[in-house]
Amino acid sequence: MFNTSFLRIIICFAYLFSSGLVLYAQESERYPLIPKPVKLVPGKGYFDITAKTKVILDNNNPALKTAAGFLIELIEHSTGYKLGYGNKGNHKNSICFSIDNTIVNDEGYQLSVTGKIVMINYKTPRGAFWAVQTLRQLMPPDVETKDGHVKNLTIPAVQIEDTPRFAYRGALLDVARHFFSVEFIKKYIDALSFYKINTLHLHLNDDQGWRIAIEKYPRLQTVAAWRKETLVGHRLDVPEKFDGKPHGGYYTRQQLEDLVAYAGKHFMTIIPEIDVPGHSQAILAAYPNLGCKADTTYEVSTRWGVHKEILCPKEETFKFLEDVLTEVMDIFPSKYIHIGGDEVPKDRWKESAYCQNLIRTLNLKDEHGLQSYFIGRLEKFLNSKGREIIGWDEILEGGLAPNATLMSWHGEKGGIAAARQNHQVIMTPSAYTYVNLYQTKDRKQEPFSNGGFLPLEKVYSYNPVPAGLTPDEARYILGTQACLWTEYVTNERDAEFMTFPRACALAEVGWTSLAQKDYNGFLRRLNYNLRHLDKMKMDFFKYYSNAN
């Protein structure tokens, strides 16, 4: 008797447990949202989008029209019909945008979907745009198609309240090591903004190439933008092999202005990086007078790794950089300009009589102090133009510039030090955010890479607030970003493959609170969510479940 009763209890428990799993799976399929919202209450039924559906705006803010216009265009491309704007008084069969100043965060929003109406409450148009991306993820994946043949476009009923954990949620694309087309970058922006990533960090120069046209210095385009060949295989391979093929390219001012405008329509900021004083061999190939060694000929590097050839802190160098940065600022309206500052070997400065005399004249301790002086000069210039600098964590060497924001990539140590000095920090430790590393231990199914191992689960596990910080210090952590370095990423397909879905995981790291994170739940949502990327024709990595 006891055994029979116990068996019944076990069966009931198993039934309830399995039913719960089924419901969880169904909810993941019905609401495959990444990043996970703060609060989601499932509803019954669907809102059907038809040719008669209207979009209703509560004001004429151009930025709000941009957010709503994105939705209208998305639906037009997939269905063939263009939604019109309706009157405020008639809300039936409509998608309504309404400003709500009780929403605390500028990027926050509230979304209500019933069978009759979609209501989007927002504080700023950016919040409205993120609500549109949530709607986009709730629609069938075919909404991403552009052939106008989708006949059934529905949104499941739901109530959502949402706000991001961090203000800075970024992705770095290195276009210096390998050049990528403007059209590809636009595709990249569209996929990133789909996951509420709000910043694209463009790494525009390195030892191997310069990628932005500067009117005052044309040799940056004709010389620095091109290398004669590229190393094949890993940089430590012996003997070295090269492909014998010239590689390069640069973006014109018009192209970059178009890119900035495109990003703006996705409520994304592009932060340009001009990496100095290190990573500057391509600059020196065009303008050797900016180096520390007189009568020296340089070439755009064909190898990877850290190079000893760096800019000399002469007045003509600062004049060059101020001219370049002035043109950069004319193109990019971003609050921040990234000035690099990483991996600066001091060999040439130690050998230079000019540098040694400058150290004595300025009463600096050593070459690290000279680097701090170099970065400080750039910061003072950019601050005078209303901009602020971001630098990699090596700008801590010799003392941090007064108003600098630090990007911490050597683990978390630099970020902790900067936060304790009351400086803002973006956490990008390579062990968790460098998506150019391998995704599985079975490397045969992946493109050739730098090495290392960064599976999806490890990316998702990251917490940008280091454990050692006090709550007051933690408020200086602005957020995090995925970094795609392209020494070994030679084409657009591989760039997509390395970025996604790890950028999806980092998007949730940047948006969703720690208490709500759940890797298994994330995987269930991801399995359905990636169907959208597939329809966008993104060649993402598909073996993430077996990465370990």
C-alpha positions in Angstrom: 0.0 0.0 0.0 2.8 2.3 1.0 4.7 1.6 -2.2 1.6 2.2 -4.4 0.9 5.6 -2.8 4.5 6.6 -3.0 4.5 5.6 -6.7 1.5 7.8 -7.3 3.2 10.7 -5.7 6.2 10.2 -7.9 4.1 10.0 -11.0 2.2 13.2 -10.1 5.4 15.0 -9.3 6.9 13.9 -12.6 3.8 15.0 -14.5 3.8 18.4 -12.9 7.5 18.9 -13.5 7.2 17.8 -17.2 4.2 20.1 -17.6 6.2 23.0 -16.2 9.0 22.3 -18.6 6.6 22.2 -21.5 5.1 25.5 -20.4 8.5 27.0 -20.0 9.5 25.8 -23.5 6.2 27.2 -24.9 6.9 30.6 -23.3 10.4 30.6 -24.7 9.0 30.0 -28.1 6.2 32.6 -27.7 8.4 35.2 -26.1 12.0 34.5 -27.4 13.3 37.9 -26.2 17.0 38.7 -25.9 17.9 40.5 -23.8 15.4 39.2 -21.2 13.0 42.0 -20.1 12.8 43.1 -16.5 9.2 42.0 -16.2 7.0 40.0 -18.6 3.5 38.9 -18.0 2.1 36.5 -20.7 -1.2 37.2 -22.3 -3.8 35.3 -24.3 -4.3 35.7 -28.0 -2.5 37.8 -30.6 -2.5 41.2 -32.2 -2.9 40.9 -36.0 -1.1 43.4 -38.1 -3.1 44.1 -41.3 -3.0 46.7 -44.0 -5.5 48.7 -42.0 -3.4 48.9 -38.8 -2.5 52.4 -37.9 0.5 53.9 -36.1 -0.4 56.7 -33.6 2.2 59.1 -32.3 1.5 61.4 -29.3 3.9 64.1 -30.6 5.8 65.2 -33.7 9.3 64.6 -32.3 11.5 63.7 -35.4 13.4 61.0 -33.3 10.1 59.4 -32.4 9.1 59.3 -36.0 12.4 57.6 -36.7 11.6 54.9 -34.2 8.1 54.4 -35.5 9.3 54.7 -39.1 11.7 51.8 -38.5 8.7 49.6 -37.6 6.6 50.8 -40.6 9.5 50.0 -43.0 10.1 46.6 -41.4 6.5 45.7 -41.9 6.4 47.1 -45.4 9.4 45.2 -46.6 8.0 41.9 -45.3 4.3 42.2 -46.1 4.2 44.7 -49.0 1.8 47.1 -47.2 2.8 50.4 -45.6 1.1 51.3 -42.3 -0.3 54.8 -42.2 -0.4 57.2 -39.3 -3.8 57.5 -37.5 -5.6 60.0 -35.3 -5.0 60.1 -31.5 -8.7 59.6 -30.8 -9.1 56.2 -32.5 -7.0 53.5 -31.0 -8.7 50.5 -32.5 -6.3 48.2 -34.5 -3.4 50.5 -33.8 0.1 50.7 -32.5 0.3 53.7 -30.2 3.3 55.5 -28.9 2.8 57.5 -25.7 5.4 59.5 -23.7 5.5 58.6 -20.0 7.8 60.7 -17.8 7.3 58.4 -14.8 9.6 55.9 -16.6 13.0 56.5 -14.8 15.5 55.4 -17.4 15.9 57.2 -20.7 16.1 53.8 -22.5 13.2 52.2 -20.5 9.8 51.4 -22.0 6.5 49.7 -21.3 4.8 47.5 -23.8 1.2 46.2 -23.8 -0.1 44.0 -26.5 -3.7 42.8 -26.6 -5.9 41.5 -29.4 -7.0 45.0 -30.2 -4.1 47.4 -29.6 -0.4 47.7 -29.0 0.6 50.4 -26.5 4.2 51.6 -26.2 5.0 53.9 -23.3 8.5 55.5 -23.4 10.5 58.3 -21.8 12.6 59.1 -24.8 12.5 58.1 -28.5 15.4 55.7 -27.8 13.2 53.8 -25.4 10.5 53.7 -28.0 13.0 52.3 -30.5 14.0 49.5 -28.1 10.3 48.7 -27.6 10.1 48.4 -31.4 13.0 45.9 -31.4 11.1 43.9 -28.7 8.0 43.9 -31.0 10.3 42.8 -33.9 11.6 39.8 -31.8 8.0 38.9 -30.9 6.9 38.8 -34.6 7.5 35.7 -36.8 11.1 35.5 -38.1 9.7 36.1 -41.6 9.3 39.8 -40.7 13.1 40.0 -41.6 12.4 39.1 -45.2 12.2 41.8 -47.8 10.1 40.2 -50.5 6.7 41.5 -49.4 5.1 38.1 -49.3 4.4 37.6 -45.6 0.7 37.2 -45.2 0.3 36.5 -41.5 2.1 38.9 -39.1 1.1 38.6 -35.5 2.3 39.7 -32.1 1.5 37.6 -29.0 -0.4 39.3 -26.2 1.9 40.4 -23.4 2.7 43.0 -20.8 6.3 44.1 -20.5 8.2 46.6 -18.3 11.8 47.0 -19.3 14.9 49.0 -18.6 18.7 48.4 -19.1 21.1 47.6 -16.3 24.0 49.5 -18.0 24.0 52.6 -20.2 26.9 51.4 -22.4 26.3 48.2 -24.3 28.8 48.0 -27.2 30.5 46.1 -29.9 34.0 46.7 -31.3 34.7 46.1 -35.0 38.3 46.2 -36.0 38.4 47.4 -39.6 42.1 48.2 -39.5 43.6 44.7 -39.7 41.0 43.7 -42.3 38.9 46.1 -44.2 35.1 45.7 -44.3 32.6 47.3 -46.6 30.1 50.0 -45.5 27.3 47.7 -46.5 28.5 45.0 -44.2 28.9 47.5 -41.3 25.3 48.5 -41.9 24.2 44.9 -41.7 26.3 44.5 -38.5 24.6 47.6 -37.0 21.1 46.2 -37.8 21.9 42.9 -36.1 23.5 44.6 -33.0 20.6 47.0 -32.5 18.2 44.1 -32.8 19.7 43.1 -29.4 19.6 46.6 -28.0 23.3 47.2 -28.3 23.7 51.0 -28.5 27.3 51.6 -29.4 29.6 50.6 -32.2 33.3 51.1 -31.5 35.2 51.3 -34.8 38.9 50.6 -34.6 40.0 52.7 -37.5 43.8 52.4 -37.5 46.6 50.1 -36.6 50.1 49.0 -37.7 48.6 47.2 -40.6 46.3 49.9 -42.0 44.6 53.3 -41.8 40.9 53.4 -42.7 39.6 57.0 -42.7 40.2 59.7 -45.4 41.8 62.8 -43.9 41.7 65.7 -46.3 44.7 67.5 -44.8 46.9 64.4 -44.9 46.3 62.5 -48.2 49.2 60.1 -47.8 47.1 58.4 -45.1 44.8 57.3 -47.9 47.4 56.6 -50.6 50.1 55.0 -48.4 48.9 54.1 -44.9 45.7 52.5 -46.0 47.5 49.7 -48.0 49.8 46.9 -47.1 51.7 44.9 -49.7 50.7 41.5 -48.3 49.5 39.7 -45.2 50.9 37.0 -42.9 49.3 33.6 -43.5 48.8 31.4 -40.4 49.5 32.3 -36.8 52.0 35.1 -36.0 54.2 32.6 -34.1 54.4 30.1 -36.9 57.9 29.3 -38.3 58.7 29.8 -41.0 56.6 32.8 -41.8 54.4 32.7 -44.9 52.7 35.6 -46.7 49.9 35.6 -49.2 51.6 38.0 -51.6 48.3 40.0 -52.1 47.9 43.7 -51.4 45.2 44.5 -48.9 43.6 47.7 -47.8 41.0 50.4 -48.3 39.6 53.4 -46.5 36.3 55.1 -45.9 35.6 58.5 -47.5 34.1 61.2 -45.4 30.8 60.8 -47.3 30.7 57.1 -46.6 31.3 57.6 -42.9 28.8 60.4 -42.6 26.3 58.0 -44.2 27.2 55.3 -41.8 26.8 57.7 -38.8 23.3 58.6 -40.1 22.4 55.0 -40.6 23.5 54.2 -37.0 21.5 57.1 -35.8 18.4 55.7 -37.3 19.1 52.6 -35.2 19.7 54.8 -32.1 23.3 53.6 -32.1 26.4 55.8 -31.4 29.5 55.2 -33.4 32.7 55.8 -31.4 35.8 56.2 -33.6 39.1 55.0 -32.4 42.4 56.6 -33.5 44.9 54.4 -31.7 48.1 56.3 -30.7 50.9 56.6 -29.8 51.4 52.8 -30.3 49.9 50.8 -33.2 51.0 53.6 -35.5 53.4 52.0 -38.0 50.9 52.6 -40.8 50.9 56.3 -39.9 54.7 56.4 -39.9 54.8 54.7 -43.3 53.0 57.8 -44.7 54.6 60.4 -42.5 58.0 59.1 -41.2 58.8 62.6 -39.7 56.4 61.7 -36.8 58.7 59.0 -35.6 61.6 59.2 -33.2 64.2 57.9 -35.6 65.5 60.4 -38.2 65.9 59.3 -41.8 64.0 56.1 -41.3 61.7 54.4 -43.9 58.7 52.6 -42.5 56.2 50.3 -44.2 52.6 49.4 -43.4 53.1 46.2 -41.4 52.3 42.8 -42.9 52.6 41.0 -39.5 50.5 40.9 -36.3 51.6 41.5 -32.8 53.0 44.5 -30.9 55.3 46.8 -32.8 58.1 49.0 -31.5 57.6 51.8 -34.0 55.5 54.4 -32.2 54.8 58.1 -32.6 57.3 60.6 -31.1 55.8 63.2 -28.7 57.0 66.1 -30.8 55.0 69.3 -31.5 54.6 68.4 -35.1 53.1 65.0 -34.0 50.5 66.8 -31.8 49.7 69.2 -34.6 49.2 66.2 -36.9 46.9 64.5 -34.4 44.9 67.6 -33.6 44.3 68.1 -37.3 43.3 64.5 -37.7 41.0 64.5 -34.7 39.4 67.7 -35.9 38.3 66.0 -39.1 37.3 62.9 -37.1 35.1 65.1 -34.9 33.5 66.7 -37.9 32.3 63.3 -39.0 31.5 61.6 -35.7 29.3 63.5 -33.3 29.9 61.1 -30.4 30.5 62.3 -26.9 33.6 60.0 -26.8 36.6 59.7 -29.0 38.7 56.6 -28.3 42.5 57.4 -28.5 43.8 53.9 -27.9 46.9 54.2 -25.7 47.5 50.4 -25.5 50.6 48.4 -26.1 53.1 51.2 -26.3 56.7 49.7 -26.2 59.0 52.4 -24.9 62.2 51.3 -26.8 62.2 54.2 -29.3 61.5 56.8 -26.6 64.3 55.4 -24.5 66.7 55.7 -27.5 65.5 59.2 -28.4 67.5 62.2 -27.2 64.5 64.3 -27.8 62.3 62.2 -25.6 64.8 61.9 -22.8 65.2 65.7 -22.8 61.5 66.1 -22.8 61.2 63.8 -19.7 63.7 66.0 -17.9 62.1 69.3 -19.0 58.7 68.2 -17.9 60.1 66.7 -14.7 58.6 63.3 -15.5 59.6 60.1 -13.7 60.1 58.0 -16.8 58.7 56.9 -20.2 55.4 55.9 -18.5 55.1 59.5 -17.4 55.8 60.6 -21.0 52.9 58.4 -22.2 50.6 60.0 -19.6 51.8 63.4 -20.9 51.0 62.3 -24.5 47.5 61.1 -23.6 46.9 64.2 -21.4 47.7 66.5 -24.4 45.1 64.7 -26.5 42.6 64.8 -23.7 43.0 68.5 -23.2 42.5 69.2 -26.9 39.5 67.0 -27.1 38.0 68.4 -23.9 38.4 71.9 -25.4 36.1 70.8 -28.3 33.5 69.4 -25.9 34.5 65.7 -26.3 35.8 63.2 -23.8 38.4 60.4 -24.3 38.3 56.7 -23.8 41.6 54.8 -23.6 42.6 51.2 -23.1 43.8 50.3 -19.6 47.5 51.1 -20.4 46.6 54.8 -20.1 46.8 54.2 -16.3 50.6 53.9 -16.8 52.2 57.1 -15.5 48.9 58.4 -14.2 45.4 58.6 -15.6 44.3 61.7 -17.5 41.9 63.8 -15.5 38.7 63.1 -17.3 39.5 59.9 -19.1 37.1 56.9 -19.3 39.0 53.6 -19.2 38.4 50.5 -21.2 39.7 47.6 -19.2 40.9 44.7 -21.3 43.8 43.2 -19.2 41.3 41.5 -16.9 39.5 43.7 -14.4 42.5 45.1 -12.5 42.7 48.3 -14.6 38.9 48.9 -14.3 39.0 48.5 -10.6 41.9 50.9 -10.2 40.1 53.5 -12.4 36.8 53.2 -10.6 38.5 53.7 -7.3 39.9 56.9 -8.7 36.4 58.0 -9.6 36.8 57.5 -13.4 34.2 55.9 -15.6 35.0 52.4 -16.8 33.9 50.1 -19.7 34.7 46.5 -18.8 36.1 44.5 -21.7 38.3 41.8 -20.2 39.6 39.7 -23.0 38.8 36.4 -21.3 35.0 37.2 -21.4 34.5 39.7 -24.3 37.0 39.0 -27.1 34.8 37.2 -29.6 37.8 36.6 -32.0 38.7 33.7 -29.7 37.6 30.1 -30.5 34.1 29.1 -29.5 34.6 25.4 -29.2 37.4 23.0 -28.3 36.9 21.3 -31.6 38.5 24.0 -33.8 37.9 22.1 -37.1 34.4 23.5 -37.4 35.6 27.2 -36.9 37.6 29.6 -38.9 41.3 30.1 -38.0 41.6 32.4 -35.0 44.0 34.0 -32.5 43.7 31.0 -30.2 42.1 30.9 -26.8 38.7 29.6 -25.9 35.6 31.6 -25.2 32.4 29.6 -25.3 28.9 31.1 -25.1 28.3 30.1 -21.5 31.4 31.9 -20.3 30.4 35.1 -22.1 27.0 34.9 -20.5 28.5 34.3 -17.0 30.3 37.6 -17.0 29.3 40.3 -14.5 30.8 43.7 -15.5 30.8 44.9 -11.9 34.0 43.4 -10.2 33.3 41.8 -6.8 35.9 44.0 -5.1 34.1 47.3 -5.7 32.0 49.1 -3.2 28.5 50.2 -4.3 29.8 53.7 -4.6 32.7 52.6 -6.8 30.5 50.3 -8.8 28.5 53.3 -10.1 31.5 54.2 -12.3 31.0 51.0 -14.4 29.3 52.2 -17.5 28.9 48.8 -19.1 30.6 46.3 -21.4 31.2 45.4 -25.1 32.0 42.5 -27.4 35.3 43.0 -29.1 36.0 41.5 -32.6 39.7 41.9 -33.5 40.3 40.9 -37.1 43.9 39.8 -37.5 42.6 36.4 -38.5 39.0 37.4 -39.5 39.5 37.9 -43.2 36.0 38.1 -44.5 32.4 39.2 -43.6 31.1 35.6 -43.2 33.7 34.9 -40.5 33.0 38.2 -38.8 29.4 37.3 -38.4 30.3 33.7 -37.4 32.6 34.9 -34.6 30.3 37.7 -33.3 27.0 35.8 -33.1 25.5 34.5 -30.9 28.2 35.6 -28.3 27.1 39.2 -28.8 23.6 38.0 -28.0 24.9 36.7 -24.6 26.8 39.9 -23.9 23.7 42.0 -24.9 21.9 40.2 -22.1 24.8 40.8 -19.7 24.6 44.5 -20.4 20.8 44.8 -20.2 19.4 42.2 -17.8 19.8 42.3 -14.0 21.9 39.6 -12.3 18.9 38.2 -10.4 17.1 37.5 -13.7 19.9 35.9 -15.6 19.5 32.2 -16.3 21.7 30.5 -18.9 19.4 27.6 -19.6 16.5 30.0 -20.1 18.7 32.1 -22.3 19.5 29.1 -24.5 15.8 28.2 -24.9 15.0 31.7 -26.0 18.1 31.8 -28.2 17.1 28.7 -30.1 14.0 30.5 -31.4 15.4 34.0 -31.5 18.2 33.0 -33.9 15.6 32.3 -36.5 15.5 36.0 -37.0 19.2 36.2 -37.6 18.9 33.4 -40.1 16.3 35.4 -42.0 18.6 38.4 -41.9 21.1 36.2 -43.6 23.6 36.4 -40.8 26.0 33.4 -40.8 26.1 32.8 -37.1 27.8 30.0 -35.2 25.3 27.1 -34.8 27.1 24.7 -32.5 27.0 26.8 -29.3 25.1 24.1 -27.3 28.0 21.7 -27.6 30.8 24.2 -27.2 32.2 22.7 -24.0 
